[in-house]
Amino acid sequence: MRTMIVGAGIGGLATALSLHAAGLDCVVVEAADTLGPLGVGINLQPHAVRELTELGLGEPLAATGVETSFMTFTDRFGGEILALPRGLAAGYRWPQYSVHRGELQMMLLAAVEDRVGPVRLGLRLTDFEQDGSGVTVTLRDQVSGRSLRERADVLVGADGVLSTVRAVLHPADDPLLWGGIRMWRGVAETASILDGPILDGSTVLVSGSNLAGKFVTYPISAADPTLVNWVAEVKVGEPGVVKEADWSRPGRIEDVAPHFASWDYRHFDIPALMRASRRILEYPMVDRDPLPFWGEGRVTLLGDAAHPLYPVGSNGGSQAVLDARVLARCLATIDDPRAALAAYEAERRPPTSALVLLHRSLPIEETVRLVAERAPDGFTDISEVLSGAELAAMAEAQRGITDSDVRALNERPSWSV
Ligand SMILES: Cc1cc2nc3c(=O)[nH]c(=O)nc-3n(C[C@H](O)[C@H](O)[C@H](O)COP(=O)(O)OP(=O)(O)OC[C@H]3O[C@@H](n4cnc5c(N)ncnc54)[C@H](O)[C@@H]3O)c2cc1C
């Protein structure tokens, strides 16, 4: 049985490694004609680190990423509202890592090329059709413009938030939805602007609320602790449907810095940190409504193609890795591929659909906004601003979008087959 995986992002590459580890044959096709280390920072939660470790990638991951200690929320002055321990410190048997998305992708690509074979680059899926014995896939060679038709037993659309596989399966009424928040992102080289690390050098620091303006920083390189990923999230418009969302679109400092010019922020100079970045990228915070079904017959979806999440829970890449592992387990243990894909969808669609809606509700932002309203000039002790119950609810809400149950994850048998 041969599976064709469409897309060599984190989801597609993790799928290839998972299928290979389960003894199954696969090929990855990717529209881009070269794969470079694109993107900025991303977090991998312990549930995904477990799966990547079981795929034999624990060591390269530890050599690439920063083991995250805390996720700390502050107001616009940098006053600490809440600090949540992460990874091992939260009781998991696996760490959380903050990594450069592109470096993670390159690490997965190297493993795929070593174990499975080369990714077939420059091939864009444009269409597919199924019959009783397989799937006929139409691919366009991006250089020659020629169309190729190939057969596969199973087709997995891991082609991201703008998925063509999803569009073929769900041709009507599945728009890209924007909540009105724009994100600017960059990687700052902080050696010349900071005397030392931000906080303990391994914290995800989240300041302000994206209902107004929010600034997130975290270090992303085990090799170079001065490299700091940043994301500015600002509400600039009203919710609506958008046509495009390009992760690589350049952003301009003059569009983003003014939103933070009035911040009296104790940890660092925000505009200076932005200026210390070689390039700035801009992206609308978008998702899509959960689907009533992912796939049909021998075709399914995975990762952002199946369940694009607002990046407020640091969980999108991690959920794609979980999809990959469950899909491989189902295909390896259930004889009929159609039944295997149905079992995969039954296991993964309900929890990820719930996560899409939970992320979209921005569950902690209202509490951070309340802090700004009650303490407009900052505070020295958060217990004078929020009650214990309000703080506990905020912690619970953040855990709901980011975490797994610690005990369940630690004690669950391996998904390896
Ligand atoms: C260039 C890029 C930069 C990103 N940067 C960040 C970031 O900085 N921070 C962050 O948190 N998240 C980022 N993301 C998103 C993040 O990688 C995903 O949310 C998450 O990892 C889930 O990955 P995925 O594999 O499902 O989708 P993606 O990572 O989006 O990968 C989808 C892949 O499919 C390919 N593809 C699309 N259509 C077709 C087609 N028709 N035929 C063949 N191939 C196709 C794309 O070229 C892409 O390589 C980025 C995604 C991309 C593509």
The ligand as an ORCA input file, in Angstrom:
! r2SCAN-3c Opt
* xyz 0 1
  C       6.186     29.087      4.827
  C       5.504     28.853      6.150
  C       5.926     29.569      7.258
  C       5.302     29.383      8.499
  N       5.750     30.099      9.547
  C       5.222     29.894     10.761
  C       5.731     30.583     11.868
  O       6.654     31.376     11.734
  N       5.172     30.346     13.094
  C       4.146     29.464     13.236
  O       3.673     29.259     14.356
  N       3.637     28.783     12.201
  C       4.152     28.986     10.963
  N       3.647     28.293      9.890
  C       2.510     27.368     10.103
  C       2.902     26.110     10.810
  O       4.010     25.507     10.169
  C       1.704     25.183     10.764
  O       0.639     25.797     11.459
  C       1.912     23.869     11.466
  O       3.222     23.485     11.526
  C       1.106     22.766     10.776
  O       1.811     22.378      9.621
  P       1.197     21.732      8.341
  O       2.244     20.797      7.853
  O      -0.156     21.212      8.586
  O       1.044     22.948      7.299
  P       2.123     23.908      6.653
  O       3.271     24.136      7.523
  O       1.363     25.096      6.179
  O       2.677     23.093      5.373
  C       1.885     22.872      4.200
  C       2.834     22.533      3.055
  O       2.036     22.134      1.928
  C       2.538     22.734      0.758
  N       1.435     22.823     -0.212
  C       0.373     23.659     -0.163
  N      -0.465     23.416     -1.181
  C       0.069     22.388     -1.893
  C      -0.352     21.675     -3.050
  N      -1.519     21.939     -3.664
  N       0.447     20.678     -3.548
  C       1.632     20.379     -2.907
  N       2.059     21.024     -1.806
  C       1.286     22.015     -1.297
  C       3.064     24.082      1.241
  O       4.010     24.631      0.333
  C       3.658     23.719      2.585
  O       5.001     23.346      2.480
  C       4.217     28.469      8.631
  C       3.794     27.736      7.504
  C       4.428     27.917      6.279
  C       3.975     27.110      5.053
*
